Amino acid sequence: MTFPTNRAKLALAAWLETHTKFRLSAHANDLTSALEILDTQPQANSYSAQFARLKRYFNRVILGVLAVSFLLGLIAVPPAFATSQSNQINIFWLFIILLGFHALNFALWFVTMMATMNHRSESKGFLLGLLIFLNKKISKHSHIEEDISAAYLHWQCPAHSNKWLISSVSHGAWGCYLLAGWIMTLLLLLTNQVNFVWETTLLSDQAFIQLTQTLNVIPQWFGISLPNQLDILASRVDLISQNASTRQHWANFLLASIMIYGVLPRALFMLISLGMYHFKRTTQPLGTQERIIKNRYLQQESQSRAILDNDHNVLSTIQGNAHDEHISTLADSAFLQHWALFEWSGSRPDYLSTARSLSFLNSREEQDQFLDVLSQEPTYILVDGEQSPDRGSRRFFTRVSASYTSLSLVICGDKHATFIEDWQRLARETHLPSTQILRKD
C-alpha cells in the first residue's frame, strides 16, 4: 500500500487544520478527493511527500540502531575468548557477557510493562526520544516544515501505543546484539580449540551443577548433546584437562543457550510488541478534528437561509441542495425561546426583545457557564456573519453540540456577509442545524 495512506493523510490534515491556517476544500465530493490536495500543495514540496520522507527517515534510523546493536554484539564476544596459553575460557563469565545483561533488561521490561498495563504513558523513554531527536535533525537538514515533522511524530508515536513501539525497538536491538554474539561465538569455536572451565570462591560446586542442569532442560528437548555431571565436575579450573567430548558438550550448551534463552525470546517479543503497536494504532479512535473532517464529507452540502420579516415577525428558512429546493417556516415561538449571542460586539437585536432569556457568550467564563447549565429546551445561538470563526469557536461549538440536544446556530448577516459559508461549514462539522437571518428591506 502506498504511503501515506488515507488514514495517515487524515491525521496530517487534522493536525494542519488545528495548528496552521491550512484548510481542506469544502467543495470536494468526498474525503478521498479532499485529501488529494495534500499531494499537490505546496507545489514545490507537497505535504504528502514530506510526510513520506519522514517515514523513510524514521525507518532508516531504526535500522541504524539495529545495525549498531549487531556491531556491538560482534565486538563483545572476542575479548571473552582472549585466552592464555592454557586456552581456558570461563563459561559462566561468557554467559554473563552475552546473556546476563540481556536477562536483567528483560526483567526490567517485564516489570515496567506490568506496572503500566492500565496506564496511558506520555513518556517516550530514552530510546524513542533518541529516535525522535535524530529524525528531527535529519528532517531539519532536509527542508521539511516543522509543522509536518510535528504532525508525523504525533501520528507515528501516539501516547497510547508508545510503550509497544519502544518495546519492539528494544527487543529488536537486543535480538541483533545476541544474534551477532551467537554468530561470532560459532565462528570462534569453529576456528579455535578452547577448554571451558568455571571457578568460584563463594558458591559451592553443587550450585554450579544445579544451575547447568537447569539450563539444560529446554535444549535437551531438541536432542542436543549437553554437559552432564561428570563434564561439569571435570571442568573445574585446574582439575584435569578436558577431552574432546566434554569440550563439544560445553560448546553445544553455550550455542544452544544463547539461541534459546536469548535470540528466540527477543525475536518473539519483538513480533508481539510490533503486533500490539499496529493493533493499538489500527483500533485508535479518531481524534476530535479527524471526526470533524470525516463528518464534513459524509453530509451532503446544503445551504440554509432565513428571512426575518419585521412586519409579520415570521422567519422563513430556505434550504437548497443540488437536486431540490424547499421552504420551511420557523415559528414565531422560536423568538420566545432561550437565545445567546456568541462573541457579539454589537447592540442587542430588536427581534430578540421577546426572547425567554438572552445571554452573551463573549468571554471564556460566560461560555463555560453556558456549558455548565445543560438545558433540553430549544436554544438558539446567534453569531455575526461578518466575524470569522476561529479555533476557539470550533472548540466551543464542538462541546455545545455534545451537551445540548435542541440547539441551533443562527447566522446574522446579509447575503454578502464575508464568513457565512465558514459558519455554515462549522455547523455541519459539529452537527448543528444552522439558519441565516437576513433583514428584509
C-alpha positions as CSV (number, residue, x, y, z in Angstrom):
1,M,0.0,0.0,0.0
2,T,1.3,3.4,-1.0
3,F,2.3,5.7,1.9
4,P,0.8,7.9,3.1
5,T,-2.5,6.0,3.4
6,N,-5.8,7.9,3.7
7,R,-5.8,7.3,7.4
8,A,-2.3,8.9,7.6
9,K,-3.4,11.8,5.4
10,L,-6.5,12.3,7.6
11,A,-4.2,12.6,10.6
12,L,-1.9,15.0,8.8
13,A,-4.8,17.2,7.6
14,A,-6.3,17.2,11.1
15,W,-3.0,18.4,12.6
16,L,-2.5,21.1,10.0
17,E,-6.1,22.4,10.3
18,T,-5.7,22.6,14.1
19,H,-2.2,24.2,14.2
20,T,-2.0,26.1,11.0
21,K,-4.1,28.1,8.5
22,F,-4.4,25.1,6.2
23,R,-7.9,24.0,5.3
24,L,-9.2,21.2,3.1
25,S,-11.6,22.2,0.4
26,A,-15.2,22.4,1.5
27,H,-16.4,21.7,-2.1
28,A,-14.8,18.2,-2.5
29,N,-17.2,15.3,-3.3
30,D,-15.8,13.0,-0.7
31,L,-13.0,12.7,1.9
32,T,-10.6,10.9,-0.5
33,S,-10.8,13.6,-3.1
34,A,-10.5,16.3,-0.4
35,L,-7.3,14.7,0.9
36,E,-5.7,14.8,-2.6
37,I,-4.8,18.4,-2.0
38,L,-2.0,17.1,0.3
39,D,-0.4,15.5,-2.8
40,T,-0.2,18.8,-4.7
41,Q,0.4,21.6,-2.1
42,P,2.8,23.2,-1.7
43,Q,3.7,22.6,-5.4
44,A,7.5,22.6,-4.8
45,N,7.4,20.1,-1.9
46,S,3.9,18.7,-1.1
47,Y,2.8,17.8,2.4
48,S,2.4,14.1,1.5
49,A,5.9,14.0,0.0
50,Q,7.4,15.5,3.2
51,F,5.3,13.1,5.3
52,A,6.6,10.1,3.3
53,R,10.2,11.2,3.6
54,L,9.9,11.5,7.3
55,K,8.6,7.9,7.4
56,R,11.6,6.7,5.4
57,Y,14.0,8.6,7.7
58,F,12.4,7.1,10.8
59,N,12.7,3.6,9.4
60,R,16.3,4.2,8.5
61,V,17.1,5.5,12.0
62,I,15.6,2.3,13.4
63,L,17.7,0.2,11.0
64,G,20.7,2.2,12.1
65,V,20.0,1.3,15.8
66,L,19.7,-2.4,14.9
67,A,22.9,-2.2,12.9
68,V,24.8,-0.6,15.8
69,S,23.5,-3.3,18.1
70,F,24.6,-6.0,15.8
71,L,28.1,-4.5,15.6
72,L,28.3,-4.3,19.4
73,G,27.4,-8.0,19.6
74,L,30.3,-8.8,17.2
75,I,32.7,-6.7,19.2
76,A,31.6,-8.0,22.7
77,V,32.5,-11.7,22.2
78,P,36.2,-11.8,21.0
79,P,37.6,-10.3,24.3
80,A,35.8,-13.0,26.2
81,F,37.6,-15.6,24.0
82,A,41.0,-14.0,24.6
83,T,42.8,-16.9,26.3
84,S,46.2,-17.5,27.8
85,Q,48.4,-20.4,26.8
86,S,46.1,-22.8,28.6
87,N,43.3,-21.9,26.2
88,Q,40.8,-21.8,29.0
89,I,37.5,-19.8,28.9
90,N,35.3,-19.2,31.9
91,I,32.0,-20.5,30.6
92,F,29.8,-18.5,33.1
93,W,31.7,-15.3,32.6
94,L,30.9,-15.7,28.9
95,F,27.3,-16.2,29.9
96,I,27.2,-13.0,31.8
97,I,28.6,-11.0,28.9
98,L,26.1,-12.5,26.4
99,L,23.0,-13.3,28.5
100,G,23.4,-11.6,31.9
101,F,22.6,-8.0,30.9
102,H,20.0,-9.3,28.5
103,A,18.2,-11.1,31.3
104,L,18.4,-8.0,33.5
105,N,17.0,-5.8,30.8
106,F,14.3,-8.3,30.1
107,A,13.2,-8.5,33.7
108,L,13.1,-4.7,34.0
109,W,11.0,-4.5,30.8
110,F,8.5,-7.1,32.1
111,V,8.1,-5.3,35.5
112,T,7.7,-2.0,33.8
113,M,5.0,-3.4,31.4
114,M,3.1,-5.0,34.3
115,A,3.3,-1.8,36.3
116,T,2.0,0.4,33.4
117,M,-0.5,-2.1,32.0
118,N,-3.5,0.1,32.7
119,H,-1.8,3.5,32.4
120,R,-1.5,5.7,29.4
121,S,2.1,6.9,29.4
122,E,3.0,10.1,27.8
123,S,6.7,9.3,28.3
124,K,8.7,8.4,25.2
125,G,11.7,6.9,27.1
126,F,15.3,7.3,26.2
127,L,15.4,5.1,23.1
128,L,12.3,6.6,21.4
129,G,13.4,10.1,22.5
130,L,16.7,9.4,20.7
131,L,15.0,8.2,17.6
132,I,12.7,11.3,17.6
133,F,15.7,13.6,18.1
134,L,17.7,12.1,15.2
135,N,14.6,12.2,13.0
136,K,14.1,15.9,13.8
137,K,17.7,16.7,13.0
138,I,17.5,14.8,9.7
139,S,14.3,16.5,8.7
140,K,15.6,19.9,9.6
141,H,18.5,19.5,7.1
142,S,16.1,18.0,4.5
143,H,14.0,21.3,4.4
144,I,10.9,19.7,5.9
145,E,8.5,22.1,7.6
146,E,8.3,21.9,11.4
147,D,4.5,21.5,11.3
148,I,4.8,18.4,9.1
149,S,7.5,17.0,11.3
150,A,5.3,17.6,14.4
151,A,2.4,16.0,12.6
152,Y,4.4,13.0,11.7
153,L,5.7,12.4,15.2
154,H,2.2,12.8,16.6
155,W,1.0,10.2,14.1
156,Q,3.9,7.8,14.4
157,C,4.3,7.9,18.2
158,P,0.8,8.2,19.7
159,A,0.8,8.2,23.5
160,H,-1.4,5.1,23.9
161,S,0.9,2.9,21.9
162,N,4.4,4.4,22.7
163,K,5.4,1.6,25.1
164,W,4.8,-1.0,22.4
165,L,6.9,0.9,19.9
166,I,9.7,1.3,22.4
167,S,9.4,-2.4,23.3
168,S,9.6,-3.6,19.6
169,V,12.7,-1.4,19.0
170,S,14.3,-2.5,22.3
171,H,13.7,-6.2,21.7
172,G,14.9,-5.9,18.1
173,A,18.1,-4.2,19.2
174,W,18.8,-6.9,21.8
175,G,18.0,-9.6,19.4
176,C,20.5,-8.2,16.9
177,Y,23.1,-8.0,19.7
178,L,22.6,-11.6,20.7
179,L,22.4,-12.9,17.2
180,A,25.7,-11.2,16.4
181,G,27.2,-12.7,19.6
182,W,25.9,-16.2,18.6
183,I,27.4,-15.9,15.1
184,M,30.8,-14.7,16.5
185,T,30.8,-17.4,19.1
186,L,30.1,-20.0,16.4
187,L,33.0,-18.7,14.3
188,L,35.4,-18.6,17.2
189,L,34.5,-22.2,18.2
190,L,35.0,-23.4,14.7
191,T,38.5,-21.9,14.4
192,N,39.8,-22.3,18.0
193,Q,40.1,-25.1,20.4
194,V,39.3,-24.0,23.9
195,N,38.7,-25.6,27.3
196,F,35.6,-24.5,29.1
197,V,36.2,-24.0,32.8
198,W,34.4,-22.5,35.8
199,E,35.6,-21.3,39.2
200,T,34.1,-19.7,42.3
201,T,35.0,-18.5,45.8
202,L,31.6,-18.0,47.3
203,L,29.4,-20.7,45.6
204,S,29.6,-24.4,46.0
205,D,30.2,-26.9,43.3
206,Q,26.7,-28.2,43.7
207,A,25.3,-24.8,42.9
208,F,27.1,-24.8,39.5
209,I,25.9,-28.3,38.8
210,Q,22.3,-27.4,39.6
211,L,22.5,-24.2,37.5
212,T,23.9,-26.0,34.5
213,Q,21.3,-28.8,34.7
214,T,18.5,-26.3,35.0
215,L,19.7,-24.5,31.8
216,N,20.0,-27.9,30.1
217,V,16.2,-28.6,30.4
218,I,14.9,-26.9,27.2
219,P,18.0,-27.6,24.9
220,Q,17.5,-31.3,25.8
221,W,14.1,-31.3,24.1
222,F,15.9,-30.8,20.8
223,G,18.3,-33.8,21.3
224,I,21.4,-31.7,21.7
225,S,24.4,-33.3,23.5
226,L,24.9,-31.3,26.6
227,P,27.4,-31.5,29.6
228,N,26.4,-34.0,32.3
229,Q,27.5,-34.0,35.9
230,L,30.9,-35.6,35.1
231,D,31.6,-32.9,32.5
232,I,30.7,-30.2,34.9
233,L,33.0,-31.5,37.6
234,A,35.8,-32.2,35.1
235,S,35.6,-28.5,34.1
236,R,36.5,-27.1,37.4
237,V,39.6,-24.9,36.9
238,D,43.0,-26.6,37.5
239,L,41.5,-30.1,37.8
240,I,42.1,-32.2,34.8
241,S,42.4,-31.5,31.1
242,Q,39.2,-31.8,29.1
243,N,38.6,-34.4,26.4
244,A,37.1,-33.5,23.0
245,S,33.6,-34.8,24.1
246,T,33.5,-32.5,27.1
247,R,34.5,-29.5,25.0
248,Q,31.9,-30.3,22.4
249,H,29.2,-30.6,25.1
250,W,30.1,-27.2,26.5
251,A,30.2,-25.7,23.1
252,N,26.7,-27.1,22.3
253,F,25.5,-25.9,25.6
254,L,26.8,-22.4,25.0
255,L,25.4,-22.0,21.5
256,A,22.0,-23.6,22.4
257,S,21.6,-21.3,25.5
258,I,22.4,-18.1,23.5
259,M,19.9,-19.1,20.9
260,I,17.1,-20.5,23.1
261,Y,17.3,-18.1,26.0
262,G,18.5,-15.0,24.1
263,V,17.8,-14.7,20.4
264,L,14.5,-16.5,20.1
265,P,12.7,-14.8,23.1
266,R,13.8,-11.4,21.8
267,A,12.6,-12.2,18.3
268,L,9.2,-13.5,19.7
269,F,8.6,-10.5,21.9
270,M,9.7,-8.1,19.2
271,L,7.0,-9.6,16.9
272,I,4.4,-9.5,19.8
273,S,5.3,-5.8,20.6
274,L,5.2,-4.9,16.9
275,G,1.8,-6.6,16.5
276,M,0.4,-4.8,19.6
277,Y,1.8,-1.5,18.3
278,H,0.0,-1.9,15.0
279,F,-3.1,-3.2,16.7
280,K,-3.3,-0.2,19.0
281,R,-2.7,2.1,16.0
282,T,-5.4,0.4,14.0
283,T,-8.0,0.5,16.8
284,Q,-7.2,4.0,17.9
285,P,-10.4,6.1,17.8
286,L,-10.3,9.2,15.6
287,G,-9.4,12.4,17.2
288,T,-11.9,15.3,17.5
289,Q,-10.6,17.2,14.5
290,E,-10.3,13.9,12.5
291,R,-14.0,13.2,13.2
292,I,-15.0,16.7,12.2
293,I,-13.2,16.4,8.9
294,K,-14.7,13.0,8.2
295,N,-18.2,14.1,9.1
296,R,-17.7,17.2,6.9
297,Y,-17.7,15.0,3.8
298,L,-20.3,12.4,5.0
299,Q,-23.0,15.0,4.8
300,Q,-24.4,16.5,1.7
301,E,-23.5,20.2,1.4
302,S,-26.6,22.3,2.0
303,Q,-27.2,26.0,2.4
304,S,-29.7,27.4,4.8
305,R,-31.1,31.0,4.8
306,A,-33.9,32.7,6.7
307,I,-35.7,36.0,6.1
308,L,-36.8,38.0,9.1
309,D,-40.0,39.8,8.3
310,N,-40.2,42.9,10.6
311,D,-43.9,43.3,9.8
312,H,-45.2,39.8,10.5
313,N,-42.4,38.5,12.7
314,V,-42.1,35.3,10.7
315,L,-38.8,33.6,10.0
316,S,-38.7,31.7,6.6
317,T,-36.0,29.2,6.0
318,I,-34.8,28.3,2.5
319,Q,-32.8,25.2,2.2
320,G,-31.4,24.1,-1.1
321,N,-29.2,21.4,-2.5
322,A,-28.1,20.1,-5.9
323,H,-31.4,18.3,-6.6
324,D,-34.3,20.2,-5.0
325,E,-35.3,23.2,-3.1
326,H,-38.0,23.6,-0.4
327,I,-39.2,26.3,2.0
328,S,-40.0,25.7,5.7
329,T,-41.0,28.3,8.3
330,L,-39.6,28.8,11.8
331,A,-42.5,29.5,14.1
332,D,-42.9,32.8,16.0
333,S,-42.4,30.7,19.1
334,A,-38.7,30.4,18.2
335,F,-38.2,34.0,19.3
336,L,-39.8,33.2,22.7
337,Q,-37.1,30.6,23.5
338,H,-33.6,30.9,25.0
339,W,-31.1,32.8,22.9
340,A,-27.4,33.5,23.3
341,L,-25.2,36.0,21.4
342,F,-21.8,34.4,20.6
343,E,-18.8,36.9,20.7
344,W,-21.3,39.6,19.9
345,S,-19.9,43.2,19.7
346,G,-23.0,45.0,18.5
347,S,-26.1,46.0,20.3
348,R,-28.9,43.6,21.3
349,P,-31.1,42.9,18.2
350,D,-34.6,44.2,18.5
351,Y,-36.2,41.0,17.2
352,L,-34.9,39.2,20.4
353,S,-36.8,41.5,22.7
354,T,-39.4,38.8,23.3
355,A,-36.8,36.0,24.0
356,R,-37.3,34.0,27.1
357,S,-33.7,34.6,28.1
358,L,-30.8,36.3,26.4
359,S,-27.2,35.8,27.4
360,F,-23.8,36.9,26.0
361,L,-21.0,34.4,25.3
362,N,-18.2,36.9,24.9
363,S,-15.7,35.6,27.5
364,R,-14.4,32.2,28.4
365,E,-16.2,32.4,31.8
366,E,-19.5,33.1,30.1
367,Q,-19.0,30.2,27.6
368,D,-18.0,27.8,30.4
369,Q,-21.1,28.9,32.4
370,F,-23.3,28.3,29.4
371,L,-21.8,24.8,29.0
372,D,-22.4,24.0,32.7
373,V,-26.1,24.8,32.5
374,L,-27.4,22.0,30.4
375,S,-30.9,22.5,29.0
376,Q,-33.1,20.3,26.9
377,E,-35.3,23.2,25.8
378,P,-34.9,24.7,22.4
379,T,-31.9,27.1,22.4
380,Y,-30.5,29.4,19.7
381,I,-27.0,30.9,19.4
382,L,-26.7,34.0,17.2
383,V,-23.4,34.6,15.5
384,D,-22.1,37.5,13.4
385,G,-21.6,36.6,9.7
386,E,-19.0,39.3,9.4
387,Q,-16.8,37.7,12.0
388,S,-14.7,34.7,11.2
389,P,-15.0,31.5,13.3
390,D,-11.6,30.5,14.8
391,R,-10.2,27.6,16.8
392,G,-11.9,28.8,20.0
393,S,-15.2,28.9,18.1
394,R,-14.7,25.4,16.8
395,R,-13.9,24.0,20.2
396,F,-16.9,25.8,21.9
397,F,-19.4,24.6,19.3
398,T,-18.0,21.0,19.4
399,R,-18.6,21.0,23.1
400,V,-22.0,22.6,22.8
401,S,-23.1,20.0,20.2
402,A,-22.3,17.2,22.6
403,S,-24.0,18.9,25.5
404,Y,-27.2,20.4,24.1
405,T,-29.8,18.3,22.2
406,S,-32.0,21.1,20.9
407,L,-29.7,23.8,19.9
408,S,-29.5,25.7,16.6
409,L,-26.9,28.0,15.2
410,V,-28.3,31.3,13.7
411,I,-26.1,33.4,11.4
412,C,-26.8,37.1,11.3
413,G,-25.8,39.0,8.1
414,D,-26.8,40.0,4.7
415,K,-26.4,37.9,1.5
416,H,-22.8,39.1,1.0
417,A,-21.6,38.7,4.6
418,T,-17.9,37.6,4.4
419,F,-17.9,34.5,6.6
420,I,-21.4,33.0,6.2
421,E,-20.0,29.9,4.5
422,D,-17.4,29.4,7.2
423,W,-20.1,29.4,9.9
424,Q,-22.3,27.0,7.8
425,R,-19.3,24.7,7.4
426,L,-18.7,24.8,11.2
427,A,-22.3,24.0,11.8
428,R,-22.1,20.9,9.5
429,E,-18.9,19.8,11.1
430,T,-20.4,20.0,14.6
431,H,-23.8,18.5,13.6
432,L,-25.7,21.7,14.5
433,P,-28.7,22.9,12.4
434,S,-28.0,26.4,11.1
435,T,-30.1,29.2,9.8
436,Q,-29.1,32.6,8.3
437,I,-31.1,35.7,9.2
438,L,-31.5,38.4,6.6
439,R,-33.1,41.8,7.2
440,K,-35.9,42.4,4.8
441,D,-35.7,45.8,3.1
